[in-house]
Amino acid sequence: MQQYIKKGMERSAVRQAEESVRNTVREMIADIEERGDQAVREYSRKLDSWDPEAFRLSESEIEACVQSLDERTRQDILFAQEQVRRFARAQKDCLKDLEIETLPGVTLGHKNIPVNSVGCYVPAGRYPMVASAHMSVVTARVAGVKRIVACTPPTQGRVHPATIAAMSLGGADEIYALGGVQALAAMAVGTREIAAVDMIVGPGNAYVAEAKRQLFGRVGIDLLAGPTEILVLADHSADAEMVATDLLGQAEHGPTSPAILVTTSEPLARAALEEVDRQLKTLPTADVAGQSWADYGEIILVADEEEMLALADEIAAEHVEVLTERPRRFLDDLTNYGSLFLGPTTNVAYGDKVIGTNHTLPTKKGARYTGGLWVGKFIKTVTYQECTPEASLIIGEYCSRLCEVERFSGHKAQADLRVRRYKS
């Protein structure tokens, strides 16, 4: 039976905040559709205090960002990108074209074709999310996307050199210093300055996630990757300092980032609660992490691992960290998660920054039906078919009868025409 040692904000308050976000985003997208670049520029001035001559960075501006990095930082970025690239290539190797003869003369198949153009959103604002450039731009390039557009907001009135460098080193074709809803809407709708793309990807805050939701259909999206989440599953063997550190490490992303501990150990639950309070006294990002923990942090005590598994699948968190005696048990039995971190020797920060798996992952229970961004998200698996005359006659007779059952006269006529043509 579940017992809350600490509970977060009531769902009614969360829903009210979400409704406000939806309305704001709807109005912004409609305005950008109507007024294009003018609206984009006004939102950039209002929200980011950013009004450059052009949002697109020139080759010289990009090169200046790359050259401004010290060699250690540049090599670290290249190392992280190579880990992402290596894993993405291995994933792509799993995607095979198919062609099979299902009946004599009936050939069916599928091809894997990259989308033609992608807009990659890289968050900044409170933190420059350099790693998000690796996750989207590098992966799209491995997939074979022809045109990769990258957008990131300015930070305190200037572009962040490491983020721009990561976009360039990762293979972006166009780089824009533009943030938030206005960036996503511009890429999806298209303006005079930014040609529309076929798909938009990348994580972001609640407004970014909502913009992707509302733009889906006009363009493809990877998934709804909103404010980050962490779920720590721990038993008596876990270390309270480590649990608290890892919870706060995700809570610092923003004031609406859920951080949840589910444990079978009441002593650990109590110790972790005290440890969070202790660490917040010295954590440099305590203003953000503390607000997130106060409103969205939870500690839940459960009876055993079976209850822990059931609750974890119900929560369907973006990141699930397993600090138990048998972490691989959760790899075997857990079904709903964005990415799984097994044992104390790994952690969410590794996945977020460098280890090679993609950090753009489903939030708000999206893990029930989708995984995260990966090379396959940029690839369309499309089918084709081909028949010999003899096979068309056989398929046509079946099709004609089935169309008659459904009263689809026009469909039946297509089949009947082939039957007449190819009957010997």
C-alpha positions as CSV (number, residue, x, y, z in Angstrom):
1,M,0.0,0.0,0.0
2,Q,1.4,3.4,-1.0
3,Q,2.2,6.0,1.6
4,Y,3.3,9.5,0.7
5,I,6.2,10.7,2.7
6,K,6.1,13.9,0.6
7,K,3.5,15.0,-1.9
8,G,3.7,17.5,-4.7
9,M,1.2,20.1,-6.0
10,E,-2.4,19.2,-6.4
11,R,-3.4,18.1,-9.9
12,S,-6.0,20.7,-10.2
13,A,-3.4,23.5,-9.9
14,V,-1.2,21.7,-12.4
15,R,-4.1,21.5,-14.9
16,Q,-4.9,25.2,-14.5
17,A,-1.3,26.1,-15.3
18,E,-1.4,23.9,-18.3
19,E,-4.6,25.5,-19.6
20,S,-2.9,29.0,-19.4
21,V,0.1,27.7,-21.4
22,R,-2.2,26.2,-24.1
23,N,-4.1,29.5,-24.6
24,T,-0.9,31.6,-24.8
25,V,0.7,29.2,-27.4
26,R,-2.5,29.1,-29.5
27,E,-2.5,32.9,-29.7
28,M,1.2,33.1,-30.6
29,I,1.0,30.5,-33.4
30,A,-2.1,32.2,-34.9
31,D,-0.3,35.6,-34.8
32,I,2.8,34.2,-36.5
33,E,0.7,32.5,-39.1
34,E,-1.0,35.9,-39.9
35,R,2.0,38.3,-39.6
36,G,5.0,36.1,-40.2
37,D,8.4,37.6,-39.6
38,Q,7.0,40.8,-38.1
39,A,5.3,38.7,-35.3
40,V,8.4,36.5,-34.8
41,R,10.5,39.6,-34.3
42,E,8.1,41.2,-31.9
43,Y,8.0,38.1,-29.8
44,S,11.8,37.9,-29.8
45,R,12.0,41.5,-28.6
46,K,9.4,41.0,-25.9
47,L,10.4,37.6,-24.6
48,D,14.2,37.5,-25.2
49,S,15.1,41.2,-25.6
50,W,16.7,40.1,-28.9
51,D,16.3,42.1,-32.1
52,P,19.3,41.3,-34.4
53,E,19.5,42.4,-38.0
54,A,19.0,38.8,-39.0
55,F,18.2,35.8,-36.9
56,R,20.3,33.5,-39.1
57,L,23.9,33.4,-38.1
58,S,26.5,34.0,-40.8
59,E,29.3,31.6,-41.5
60,S,31.7,34.1,-39.9
61,E,29.6,34.4,-36.8
62,I,29.4,30.6,-36.5
63,E,33.1,30.2,-37.0
64,A,33.8,32.9,-34.4
65,C,31.8,30.8,-31.9
66,V,33.8,27.7,-32.7
67,Q,37.1,29.5,-32.5
68,S,36.1,31.1,-29.1
69,L,36.1,27.7,-27.4
70,D,39.1,26.5,-25.6
71,E,40.5,23.3,-27.0
72,R,39.4,21.2,-24.0
73,T,35.8,22.2,-24.4
74,R,35.9,21.7,-28.2
75,Q,37.3,18.2,-27.7
76,D,34.7,17.4,-25.0
77,I,31.9,18.4,-27.4
78,L,33.4,16.2,-30.2
79,F,33.7,13.3,-27.8
80,A,30.1,13.6,-26.8
81,Q,29.0,13.9,-30.4
82,E,30.9,10.8,-31.4
83,Q,29.2,8.8,-28.6
84,V,25.8,9.9,-29.9
85,R,26.9,9.3,-33.6
86,R,28.2,5.8,-32.8
87,F,25.0,4.7,-31.1
88,A,22.8,6.3,-33.8
89,R,24.7,4.5,-36.5
90,A,24.2,1.2,-34.7
91,Q,20.5,1.9,-34.4
92,K,20.3,2.8,-38.1
93,D,21.9,-0.5,-39.0
94,C,18.9,-2.2,-37.5
95,L,16.6,-0.5,-40.0
96,K,16.5,-2.7,-43.1
97,D,14.6,-2.3,-46.4
98,L,12.3,-5.3,-47.1
99,E,11.0,-6.9,-50.2
100,I,9.0,-10.2,-50.2
101,E,6.9,-12.2,-52.6
102,T,3.8,-13.0,-50.5
103,L,2.1,-14.9,-53.3
104,P,3.4,-16.0,-56.8
105,G,3.7,-12.7,-58.7
106,V,2.8,-10.4,-55.7
107,T,5.8,-8.4,-54.5
108,L,5.5,-6.2,-51.3
109,G,8.1,-4.2,-49.7
110,H,9.1,-1.2,-47.6
111,K,11.8,1.4,-47.9
112,N,13.3,3.5,-45.2
113,I,13.6,7.1,-46.4
114,P,14.8,10.1,-44.3
115,V,12.6,13.1,-44.1
116,N,13.8,16.0,-46.3
117,S,14.1,18.8,-43.7
118,V,14.1,19.0,-40.0
119,G,14.1,21.9,-37.5
120,C,16.1,21.1,-34.4
121,Y,15.2,23.2,-31.3
122,V,18.0,23.5,-28.7
123,P,16.8,25.2,-25.4
124,A,18.8,27.9,-23.7
125,G,17.2,30.5,-21.4
126,R,18.1,29.5,-17.9
127,Y,20.8,27.1,-19.1
128,P,22.5,26.7,-22.5
129,M,21.6,23.2,-23.4
130,V,24.7,22.4,-25.5
131,A,24.0,18.6,-25.4
132,S,20.6,19.0,-27.1
133,A,22.5,20.0,-30.3
134,H,24.2,16.6,-30.3
135,M,21.0,14.8,-29.7
136,S,19.0,16.3,-32.6
137,V,21.5,17.6,-35.1
138,V,24.0,14.7,-35.0
139,T,21.2,12.1,-35.1
140,A,19.4,13.8,-38.0
141,R,22.6,13.9,-39.9
142,V,23.2,10.1,-39.3
143,A,19.7,9.5,-40.5
144,G,20.4,11.2,-43.8
145,V,18.2,14.3,-43.5
146,K,19.1,16.7,-46.4
147,R,18.4,20.1,-44.7
148,I,18.9,20.5,-40.9
149,V,17.8,23.8,-39.4
150,A,18.9,24.6,-35.8
151,C,17.4,27.2,-33.5
152,T,18.4,28.3,-30.0
153,P,17.4,31.3,-27.9
154,P,19.9,34.0,-27.0
155,T,21.2,34.0,-23.4
156,Q,21.3,37.3,-21.7
157,G,21.3,39.2,-25.0
158,R,23.9,37.1,-26.8
159,V,24.3,33.7,-28.5
160,H,26.0,31.0,-26.5
161,P,29.2,30.1,-28.3
162,A,29.4,26.4,-27.2
163,T,25.8,25.8,-28.3
164,I,26.4,27.3,-31.7
165,A,29.7,25.5,-32.1
166,A,27.9,22.2,-31.2
167,M,25.3,22.8,-33.8
168,S,27.9,23.6,-36.4
169,L,30.2,20.7,-35.5
170,G,27.2,18.4,-35.5
171,G,26.3,19.2,-39.1
172,A,23.5,21.9,-39.0
173,D,23.0,23.6,-42.4
174,E,21.3,26.7,-41.0
175,I,21.6,28.2,-37.5
176,Y,19.2,30.8,-36.1
177,A,19.4,32.7,-32.8
178,L,15.7,32.5,-32.1
179,G,13.9,30.9,-29.2
180,G,10.7,29.5,-27.8
181,V,7.3,29.3,-29.5
182,Q,8.3,31.8,-32.1
183,A,11.2,29.6,-33.3
184,L,9.0,26.5,-33.5
185,A,6.2,28.3,-35.2
186,A,8.5,30.0,-37.7
187,M,10.1,26.6,-38.6
188,A,6.7,24.9,-39.0
189,V,4.8,27.6,-40.7
190,G,7.6,29.2,-42.7
191,T,8.4,32.9,-43.0
192,R,10.4,35.0,-45.5
193,E,13.5,34.5,-43.4
194,I,13.0,30.8,-42.4
195,A,11.8,28.3,-45.0
196,A,9.4,25.8,-43.5
197,V,10.6,22.3,-42.5
198,D,8.9,18.9,-42.6
199,M,9.5,18.1,-38.9
200,I,10.5,19.8,-35.7
201,V,12.3,18.1,-32.8
202,G,13.9,18.8,-29.5
203,P,13.1,19.3,-25.8
204,G,12.0,22.5,-24.0
205,N,9.8,24.0,-21.4
206,A,6.0,23.7,-21.2
207,Y,5.5,26.3,-23.9
208,V,7.8,24.6,-26.3
209,A,6.1,21.2,-25.7
210,E,2.7,22.8,-26.2
211,A,3.8,24.5,-29.4
212,K,4.9,21.1,-30.8
213,R,1.6,19.6,-29.8
214,Q,-0.4,22.3,-31.5
215,L,1.8,22.3,-34.6
216,F,1.7,18.5,-35.0
217,G,0.0,17.6,-38.3
218,R,1.2,20.6,-40.1
219,V,4.7,19.2,-39.5
220,G,5.9,16.0,-37.9
221,I,7.3,16.0,-34.4
222,D,9.5,13.7,-32.5
223,L,7.5,13.5,-29.3
224,L,6.2,15.8,-26.5
225,A,9.3,16.4,-24.5
226,G,8.4,19.0,-21.9
227,P,9.9,19.8,-18.5
228,T,12.2,16.9,-17.5
229,E,11.2,14.2,-15.0
230,I,13.1,11.7,-12.9
231,L,11.9,8.7,-11.0
232,V,14.3,7.0,-8.6
233,L,13.4,3.4,-7.6
234,A,15.4,2.5,-4.5
235,D,15.5,-0.2,-1.8
236,H,17.4,-0.4,1.5
237,S,20.7,-0.8,-0.3
238,A,20.5,2.7,-1.8
239,D,22.5,5.7,-0.6
240,A,20.4,8.6,0.6
241,E,23.1,11.1,-0.5
242,M,23.1,9.7,-4.0
243,V,19.3,9.6,-4.2
244,A,19.0,13.2,-3.1
245,T,21.8,14.3,-5.5
246,D,20.2,12.6,-8.4
247,L,16.7,14.0,-7.7
248,L,18.0,17.5,-7.4
249,G,20.2,17.1,-10.4
250,Q,17.0,16.9,-12.5
251,A,14.9,19.3,-10.4
252,E,17.4,22.1,-11.3
253,H,16.2,22.0,-14.9
254,G,13.2,24.2,-14.1
255,P,10.5,25.0,-11.5
256,T,8.1,22.5,-13.0
257,S,10.3,19.4,-13.2
258,P,8.9,16.4,-11.3
259,A,11.4,14.5,-9.1
260,I,10.0,11.4,-7.5
261,L,11.4,8.7,-5.2
262,V,9.6,5.4,-4.9
263,T,11.2,3.1,-2.2
264,T,10.5,0.0,-0.2
265,S,12.6,1.5,2.7
266,E,11.1,4.0,5.1
267,P,14.5,4.8,6.7
268,L,15.8,5.6,3.2
269,A,12.7,7.7,2.5
270,R,13.2,9.8,5.7
271,A,16.9,10.1,5.1
272,A,16.5,11.2,1.5
273,L,14.0,13.9,2.6
274,E,16.5,15.2,5.1
275,E,19.4,15.0,2.6
276,V,17.5,17.0,0.0
277,D,17.0,19.8,2.5
278,R,20.7,19.6,3.4
279,Q,21.9,19.8,-0.2
280,L,19.5,22.6,-1.0
281,K,21.4,24.8,1.5
282,T,24.6,24.7,-0.7
283,L,23.4,23.8,-4.2
284,P,24.1,26.8,-6.6
285,T,20.9,26.2,-8.4
286,A,18.8,25.8,-5.3
287,D,16.5,28.6,-6.2
288,V,15.2,26.6,-9.2
289,A,15.7,23.1,-7.8
290,G,14.1,24.0,-4.4
291,Q,11.0,25.4,-6.1
292,S,10.7,22.3,-8.3
293,W,11.1,20.0,-5.3
294,A,8.6,22.0,-3.2
295,D,5.9,21.9,-5.9
296,Y,6.6,18.7,-7.9
297,G,8.8,16.5,-5.6
298,E,7.4,13.4,-4.1
299,I,8.6,10.5,-1.9
300,I,6.4,7.4,-2.0
301,L,6.8,4.4,0.3
302,V,5.7,1.0,-1.2
303,A,5.5,-2.5,0.3
304,D,7.7,-4.4,-2.1
305,E,9.3,-4.5,-5.5
306,E,6.1,-5.7,-7.2
307,E,4.3,-2.6,-6.0
308,M,7.3,-0.5,-7.0
309,L,7.1,-2.0,-10.6
310,A,3.4,-1.4,-10.9
311,L,3.7,2.2,-9.7
312,A,6.7,2.9,-11.9
313,D,4.7,1.7,-15.0
314,E,1.8,3.9,-13.9
315,I,4.0,7.0,-13.5
316,A,5.7,6.3,-16.9
317,A,8.5,8.7,-16.2
318,E,11.0,10.2,-18.7
319,H,14.1,9.0,-16.7
320,V,14.0,6.0,-14.4
321,E,17.0,5.4,-12.2
322,V,17.2,2.0,-10.5
323,L,19.1,1.9,-7.2
324,T,18.2,-1.5,-5.9
325,E,20.1,-4.8,-5.2
326,R,18.8,-6.3,-8.5
327,P,18.6,-3.4,-11.0
328,R,18.4,-5.7,-14.1
329,R,15.1,-7.1,-12.8
330,F,13.6,-3.7,-13.8
331,L,15.1,-4.0,-17.3
332,D,13.3,-7.3,-17.7
333,D,10.0,-6.3,-16.1
334,L,9.4,-2.5,-16.5
335,T,7.6,-1.4,-19.6
336,N,6.9,2.3,-19.4
337,Y,9.9,4.6,-19.3
338,G,11.8,7.0,-21.6
339,S,15.3,5.8,-20.6
340,L,16.4,3.4,-17.9
341,F,19.6,3.9,-15.7
342,L,20.6,0.7,-14.0
343,G,22.6,0.8,-10.8
344,P,24.6,3.4,-8.9
345,T,27.4,3.6,-11.4
346,T,25.3,5.4,-14.0
347,N,22.9,8.4,-13.7
348,V,20.7,10.7,-15.7
349,A,23.4,13.3,-16.2
350,Y,25.4,10.7,-18.2
351,G,22.4,10.2,-20.5
352,D,21.7,13.9,-20.7
353,K,25.2,14.9,-21.7
354,V,27.6,12.4,-23.0
355,I,27.0,8.6,-22.9
356,G,25.5,8.3,-26.3
357,T,21.8,7.5,-25.8
358,N,19.4,10.3,-26.8
359,H,18.2,12.7,-24.1
360,T,15.1,13.9,-25.9
361,L,12.6,11.6,-24.2
362,P,8.8,11.4,-23.6
363,T,7.3,13.2,-20.6
364,K,3.8,13.5,-19.0
365,K,3.2,9.7,-19.3
366,G,4.2,9.7,-23.0
367,A,6.4,6.7,-22.3
368,R,3.3,4.5,-22.3
369,Y,3.2,4.7,-26.1
370,T,6.5,6.0,-27.4
371,G,10.2,5.9,-26.8
372,G,12.5,8.9,-27.2
373,L,14.2,10.6,-30.1
374,W,16.4,8.2,-32.1
375,V,17.6,7.9,-35.7
376,G,14.4,6.1,-36.7
377,K,12.3,9.1,-35.8
378,F,13.9,10.9,-38.8
379,I,13.1,8.0,-41.2
380,K,9.8,7.2,-42.8
381,T,9.2,3.5,-43.4
382,V,7.0,3.5,-46.6
383,T,5.5,0.6,-48.4
384,Y,5.2,-0.4,-52.1
385,Q,3.6,-3.2,-54.1
386,E,3.9,-4.7,-57.5
387,C,1.9,-7.5,-59.3
388,T,2.4,-9.6,-62.4
389,P,-0.7,-9.8,-64.7
390,E,-1.5,-13.3,-63.4
391,A,-1.2,-12.2,-59.7
392,S,-3.3,-9.0,-60.4
393,L,-6.1,-11.3,-61.7
394,I,-6.2,-13.4,-58.5
395,I,-5.9,-10.4,-56.2
396,G,-8.5,-8.5,-58.3
397,E,-11.2,-11.2,-57.9
398,Y,-10.8,-11.2,-54.1
399,C,-10.7,-7.4,-54.0
400,S,-13.9,-7.1,-56.1
401,R,-15.9,-9.3,-53.8
402,L,-14.6,-7.6,-50.7
403,C,-15.4,-4.1,-52.1
404,E,-18.9,-5.3,-52.9
405,V,-19.4,-6.3,-49.2
406,E,-18.4,-2.8,-48.2
407,R,-20.4,-1.1,-51.0
408,F,-17.4,0.7,-52.4
409,S,-18.4,0.8,-56.0
410,G,-15.4,2.9,-57.2
411,H,-13.0,0.6,-55.5
412,K,-14.7,-2.5,-57.0
413,A,-14.4,-0.9,-60.4
414,Q,-10.6,-0.6,-60.1
415,A,-10.4,-4.3,-59.3
416,D,-12.9,-5.4,-62.0
417,L,-11.0,-3.4,-64.7
418,R,-7.9,-5.4,-63.9
419,V,-9.7,-8.7,-63.9
420,R,-11.1,-8.0,-67.3
421,R,-7.8,-6.8,-68.7
422,Y,-5.7,-9.7,-67.4
423,K,-8.1,-12.6,-67.9
424,S,-6.7,-14.9,-70.6
